[in-house]
Amino acid sequence: MEKLNQHSFAQFIASGKKVVEFNAGWCVDCKRVAPFLPVIEEKFASDFQFGEIDVDESRTIAEQYNVRGIPTFIVFEDGRETGRLPSREAKTQEQIETFLEQMAK
């Protein structure tokens, strides 16, 4: 999963289908989902490129996209948001995979 920041974010989402996880180092739920994210990334590699952004390091982007809880997963297509899995629904591998399966269609 590509680490994004204030400078690389816009270029990353500009073209293609991308999934960006908004997270933070102190986030308990982020740490809970982290071990299975590589599995999810591999499973959906033909559908999306994956990136992550730390909300503490890139607060402006988190505010711009109205990210209120973490982890939040946002799907972008050619720079435009096409879907969002908010933190309250992003607690398990199954929830994240179900969301991505819907977004891949």
PyMOL commands that place a pseudoatom at each C-alpha (Angstrom):
pseudoatom trace, name=CA, resn=MET, resi=1, chain=A, elem=C, hetatm=0, pos=[0.000, 0.000, 0.000]
pseudoatom trace, name=CA, resn=GLU, resi=2, chain=A, elem=C, hetatm=0, pos=[1.521, 3.276, -1.102]
pseudoatom trace, name=CA, resn=LYS, resi=3, chain=A, elem=C, hetatm=0, pos=[2.078, 5.849, 1.645]
pseudoatom trace, name=CA, resn=LEU, resi=4, chain=A, elem=C, hetatm=0, pos=[0.604, 9.167, 0.573]
pseudoatom trace, name=CA, resn=ASN, resi=5, chain=A, elem=C, hetatm=0, pos=[1.071, 12.669, 1.877]
pseudoatom trace, name=CA, resn=GLN, resi=6, chain=A, elem=C, hetatm=0, pos=[-0.069, 16.220, 1.214]
pseudoatom trace, name=CA, resn=HIS, resi=7, chain=A, elem=C, hetatm=0, pos=[2.096, 16.341, -1.927]
pseudoatom trace, name=CA, resn=SER, resi=8, chain=A, elem=C, hetatm=0, pos=[1.519, 12.913, -3.487]
pseudoatom trace, name=CA, resn=PHE, resi=9, chain=A, elem=C, hetatm=0, pos=[-2.210, 12.484, -2.799]
pseudoatom trace, name=CA, resn=ALA, resi=10, chain=A, elem=C, hetatm=0, pos=[-3.628, 14.510, -5.712]
pseudoatom trace, name=CA, resn=GLN, resi=11, chain=A, elem=C, hetatm=0, pos=[-1.336, 12.845, -8.233]
pseudoatom trace, name=CA, resn=PHE, resi=12, chain=A, elem=C, hetatm=0, pos=[-2.147, 9.378, -6.867]
pseudoatom trace, name=CA, resn=ILE, resi=13, chain=A, elem=C, hetatm=0, pos=[-5.937, 9.755, -7.210]
pseudoatom trace, name=CA, resn=ALA, resi=14, chain=A, elem=C, hetatm=0, pos=[-5.816, 11.694, -10.518]
pseudoatom trace, name=CA, resn=SER, resi=15, chain=A, elem=C, hetatm=0, pos=[-6.259, 8.715, -12.832]
pseudoatom trace, name=CA, resn=GLY, resi=16, chain=A, elem=C, hetatm=0, pos=[-7.545, 5.183, -12.607]
pseudoatom trace, name=CA, resn=LYS, resi=17, chain=A, elem=C, hetatm=0, pos=[-9.412, 3.469, -9.778]
pseudoatom trace, name=CA, resn=LYS, resi=18, chain=A, elem=C, hetatm=0, pos=[-7.816, 4.020, -6.389]
pseudoatom trace, name=CA, resn=VAL, resi=19, chain=A, elem=C, hetatm=0, pos=[-8.639, 3.095, -2.812]
pseudoatom trace, name=CA, resn=VAL, resi=20, chain=A, elem=C, hetatm=0, pos=[-7.277, 5.358, -0.091]
pseudoatom trace, name=CA, resn=GLU, resi=21, chain=A, elem=C, hetatm=0, pos=[-7.353, 4.349, 3.550]
pseudoatom trace, name=CA, resn=PHE, resi=22, chain=A, elem=C, hetatm=0, pos=[-7.419, 7.321, 5.928]
pseudoatom trace, name=CA, resn=ASN, resi=23, chain=A, elem=C, hetatm=0, pos=[-5.747, 6.248, 9.171]
pseudoatom trace, name=CA, resn=ALA, resi=24, chain=A, elem=C, hetatm=0, pos=[-3.474, 7.274, 12.040]
pseudoatom trace, name=CA, resn=GLY, resi=25, chain=A, elem=C, hetatm=0, pos=[-0.762, 5.587, 14.079]
pseudoatom trace, name=CA, resn=TRP, resi=26, chain=A, elem=C, hetatm=0, pos=[-2.729, 5.850, 17.337]
pseudoatom trace, name=CA, resn=CYS, resi=27, chain=A, elem=C, hetatm=0, pos=[-5.985, 4.428, 15.901]
pseudoatom trace, name=CA, resn=VAL, resi=28, chain=A, elem=C, hetatm=0, pos=[-6.953, 1.109, 17.532]
pseudoatom trace, name=CA, resn=ASP, resi=29, chain=A, elem=C, hetatm=0, pos=[-9.320, 0.087, 14.729]
pseudoatom trace, name=CA, resn=CYS, resi=30, chain=A, elem=C, hetatm=0, pos=[-6.662, 0.952, 12.129]
pseudoatom trace, name=CA, resn=LYS, resi=31, chain=A, elem=C, hetatm=0, pos=[-4.244, -1.381, 13.903]
pseudoatom trace, name=CA, resn=ARG, resi=32, chain=A, elem=C, hetatm=0, pos=[-6.939, -4.059, 13.978]
pseudoatom trace, name=CA, resn=VAL, resi=33, chain=A, elem=C, hetatm=0, pos=[-7.489, -3.994, 10.186]
pseudoatom trace, name=CA, resn=ALA, resi=34, chain=A, elem=C, hetatm=0, pos=[-3.818, -3.513, 9.241]
pseudoatom trace, name=CA, resn=PRO, resi=35, chain=A, elem=C, hetatm=0, pos=[-2.815, -7.222, 9.302]
pseudoatom trace, name=CA, resn=PHE, resi=36, chain=A, elem=C, hetatm=0, pos=[-5.315, -8.218, 6.607]
pseudoatom trace, name=CA, resn=LEU, resi=37, chain=A, elem=C, hetatm=0, pos=[-4.961, -5.158, 4.347]
pseudoatom trace, name=CA, resn=PRO, resi=38, chain=A, elem=C, hetatm=0, pos=[-2.155, -6.782, 2.295]
pseudoatom trace, name=CA, resn=VAL, resi=39, chain=A, elem=C, hetatm=0, pos=[-4.488, -9.741, 1.637]
pseudoatom trace, name=CA, resn=ILE, resi=40, chain=A, elem=C, hetatm=0, pos=[-7.247, -7.372, 0.506]
pseudoatom trace, name=CA, resn=GLU, resi=41, chain=A, elem=C, hetatm=0, pos=[-4.820, -5.393, -1.638]
pseudoatom trace, name=CA, resn=GLU, resi=42, chain=A, elem=C, hetatm=0, pos=[-3.667, -8.572, -3.366]
pseudoatom trace, name=CA, resn=LYS, resi=43, chain=A, elem=C, hetatm=0, pos=[-7.233, -9.827, -3.865]
pseudoatom trace, name=CA, resn=PHE, resi=44, chain=A, elem=C, hetatm=0, pos=[-8.326, -6.572, -5.526]
pseudoatom trace, name=CA, resn=ALA, resi=45, chain=A, elem=C, hetatm=0, pos=[-5.059, -5.734, -7.317]
pseudoatom trace, name=CA, resn=SER, resi=46, chain=A, elem=C, hetatm=0, pos=[-6.677, -6.074, -10.728]
pseudoatom trace, name=CA, resn=ASP, resi=47, chain=A, elem=C, hetatm=0, pos=[-9.423, -3.594, -9.769]
pseudoatom trace, name=CA, resn=PHE, resi=48, chain=A, elem=C, hetatm=0, pos=[-7.676, -0.896, -7.734]
pseudoatom trace, name=CA, resn=GLN, resi=49, chain=A, elem=C, hetatm=0, pos=[-4.382, 0.646, -6.675]
pseudoatom trace, name=CA, resn=PHE, resi=50, chain=A, elem=C, hetatm=0, pos=[-4.181, 1.159, -2.920]
pseudoatom trace, name=CA, resn=GLY, resi=51, chain=A, elem=C, hetatm=0, pos=[-2.810, 4.021, -0.867]
pseudoatom trace, name=CA, resn=GLU, resi=52, chain=A, elem=C, hetatm=0, pos=[-2.962, 5.212, 2.705]
pseudoatom trace, name=CA, resn=ILE, resi=53, chain=A, elem=C, hetatm=0, pos=[-2.816, 8.631, 4.255]
pseudoatom trace, name=CA, resn=ASP, resi=54, chain=A, elem=C, hetatm=0, pos=[-2.234, 9.573, 7.880]
pseudoatom trace, name=CA, resn=VAL, resi=55, chain=A, elem=C, hetatm=0, pos=[-4.890, 12.076, 8.964]
pseudoatom trace, name=CA, resn=ASP, resi=56, chain=A, elem=C, hetatm=0, pos=[-2.550, 13.664, 11.495]
pseudoatom trace, name=CA, resn=GLU, resi=57, chain=A, elem=C, hetatm=0, pos=[0.127, 14.319, 8.866]
pseudoatom trace, name=CA, resn=SER, resi=58, chain=A, elem=C, hetatm=0, pos=[-2.361, 15.416, 6.194]
pseudoatom trace, name=CA, resn=ARG, resi=59, chain=A, elem=C, hetatm=0, pos=[-5.165, 17.008, 8.165]
pseudoatom trace, name=CA, resn=THR, resi=60, chain=A, elem=C, hetatm=0, pos=[-6.117, 19.344, 5.287]
pseudoatom trace, name=CA, resn=ILE, resi=61, chain=A, elem=C, hetatm=0, pos=[-6.924, 16.415, 2.988]
pseudoatom trace, name=CA, resn=ALA, resi=62, chain=A, elem=C, hetatm=0, pos=[-8.911, 14.641, 5.701]
pseudoatom trace, name=CA, resn=GLU, resi=63, chain=A, elem=C, hetatm=0, pos=[-10.930, 17.832, 6.244]
pseudoatom trace, name=CA, resn=GLN, resi=64, chain=A, elem=C, hetatm=0, pos=[-11.377, 18.375, 2.502]
pseudoatom trace, name=CA, resn=TYR, resi=65, chain=A, elem=C, hetatm=0, pos=[-12.947, 14.912, 2.194]
pseudoatom trace, name=CA, resn=ASN, resi=66, chain=A, elem=C, hetatm=0, pos=[-14.902, 15.258, 5.451]
pseudoatom trace, name=CA, resn=VAL, resi=67, chain=A, elem=C, hetatm=0, pos=[-13.238, 12.235, 7.074]
pseudoatom trace, name=CA, resn=ARG, resi=68, chain=A, elem=C, hetatm=0, pos=[-14.641, 12.164, 10.592]
pseudoatom trace, name=CA, resn=GLY, resi=69, chain=A, elem=C, hetatm=0, pos=[-13.618, 8.700, 11.793]
pseudoatom trace, name=CA, resn=ILE, resi=70, chain=A, elem=C, hetatm=0, pos=[-10.833, 6.304, 10.954]
pseudoatom trace, name=CA, resn=PRO, resi=71, chain=A, elem=C, hetatm=0, pos=[-10.197, 4.018, 9.309]
pseudoatom trace, name=CA, resn=THR, resi=72, chain=A, elem=C, hetatm=0, pos=[-12.230, 5.360, 6.400]
pseudoatom trace, name=CA, resn=PHE, resi=73, chain=A, elem=C, hetatm=0, pos=[-11.791, 3.939, 2.916]
pseudoatom trace, name=CA, resn=ILE, resi=74, chain=A, elem=C, hetatm=0, pos=[-12.570, 6.166, -0.070]
pseudoatom trace, name=CA, resn=VAL, resi=75, chain=A, elem=C, hetatm=0, pos=[-12.658, 4.933, -3.657]
pseudoatom trace, name=CA, resn=PHE, resi=76, chain=A, elem=C, hetatm=0, pos=[-11.643, 7.403, -6.353]
pseudoatom trace, name=CA, resn=GLU, resi=77, chain=A, elem=C, hetatm=0, pos=[-11.981, 7.074, -10.092]
pseudoatom trace, name=CA, resn=ASP, resi=78, chain=A, elem=C, hetatm=0, pos=[-10.037, 9.585, -12.183]
pseudoatom trace, name=CA, resn=GLY, resi=79, chain=A, elem=C, hetatm=0, pos=[-9.815, 11.973, -9.224]
pseudoatom trace, name=CA, resn=ARG, resi=80, chain=A, elem=C, hetatm=0, pos=[-13.493, 11.833, -8.282]
pseudoatom trace, name=CA, resn=GLU, resi=81, chain=A, elem=C, hetatm=0, pos=[-14.863, 10.131, -5.165]
pseudoatom trace, name=CA, resn=THR, resi=82, chain=A, elem=C, hetatm=0, pos=[-17.121, 7.249, -6.186]
pseudoatom trace, name=CA, resn=GLY, resi=83, chain=A, elem=C, hetatm=0, pos=[-17.598, 5.458, -2.864]
pseudoatom trace, name=CA, resn=ARG, resi=84, chain=A, elem=C, hetatm=0, pos=[-16.858, 5.564, 0.832]
pseudoatom trace, name=CA, resn=LEU, resi=85, chain=A, elem=C, hetatm=0, pos=[-16.685, 3.026, 3.641]
pseudoatom trace, name=CA, resn=PRO, resi=86, chain=A, elem=C, hetatm=0, pos=[-16.854, 5.017, 6.890]
pseudoatom trace, name=CA, resn=SER, resi=87, chain=A, elem=C, hetatm=0, pos=[-15.071, 3.893, 10.035]
pseudoatom trace, name=CA, resn=ARG, resi=88, chain=A, elem=C, hetatm=0, pos=[-18.183, 2.546, 11.723]
pseudoatom trace, name=CA, resn=GLU, resi=89, chain=A, elem=C, hetatm=0, pos=[-18.494, -0.011, 8.877]
pseudoatom trace, name=CA, resn=ALA, resi=90, chain=A, elem=C, hetatm=0, pos=[-14.761, -0.695, 8.342]
pseudoatom trace, name=CA, resn=LYS, resi=91, chain=A, elem=C, hetatm=0, pos=[-13.976, -2.921, 11.308]
pseudoatom trace, name=CA, resn=THR, resi=92, chain=A, elem=C, hetatm=0, pos=[-13.602, -6.352, 9.686]
pseudoatom trace, name=CA, resn=GLN, resi=93, chain=A, elem=C, hetatm=0, pos=[-11.999, -7.924, 6.641]
pseudoatom trace, name=CA, resn=GLU, resi=94, chain=A, elem=C, hetatm=0, pos=[-15.428, -9.061, 5.458]
pseudoatom trace, name=CA, resn=GLN, resi=95, chain=A, elem=C, hetatm=0, pos=[-16.888, -5.543, 5.627]
pseudoatom trace, name=CA, resn=ILE, resi=96, chain=A, elem=C, hetatm=0, pos=[-14.009, -4.065, 3.651]
pseudoatom trace, name=CA, resn=GLU, resi=97, chain=A, elem=C, hetatm=0, pos=[-14.047, -6.837, 1.034]
pseudoatom trace, name=CA, resn=THR, resi=98, chain=A, elem=C, hetatm=0, pos=[-17.833, -6.580, 0.576]
pseudoatom trace, name=CA, resn=PHE, resi=99, chain=A, elem=C, hetatm=0, pos=[-17.507, -2.832, -0.004]
pseudoatom trace, name=CA, resn=LEU, resi=100, chain=A, elem=C, hetatm=0, pos=[-14.680, -3.265, -2.515]
pseudoatom trace, name=CA, resn=GLU, resi=101, chain=A, elem=C, hetatm=0, pos=[-16.555, -6.011, -4.364]
pseudoatom trace, name=CA, resn=GLN, resi=102, chain=A, elem=C, hetatm=0, pos=[-19.461, -3.585, -4.822]
pseudoatom trace, name=CA, resn=MET, resi=103, chain=A, elem=C, hetatm=0, pos=[-17.140, -0.805, -5.960]
pseudoatom trace, name=CA, resn=ALA, resi=104, chain=A, elem=C, hetatm=0, pos=[-15.282, -3.042, -8.431]
pseudoatom trace, name=CA, resn=LYS, resi=105, chain=A, elem=C, hetatm=0, pos=[-18.431, -3.717, -10.469]
for i in range(1, 105): cmd.bond("trace and resi %d" % i, "trace and resi %d" % (i + 1))
show_as sticks, trace
zoom trace
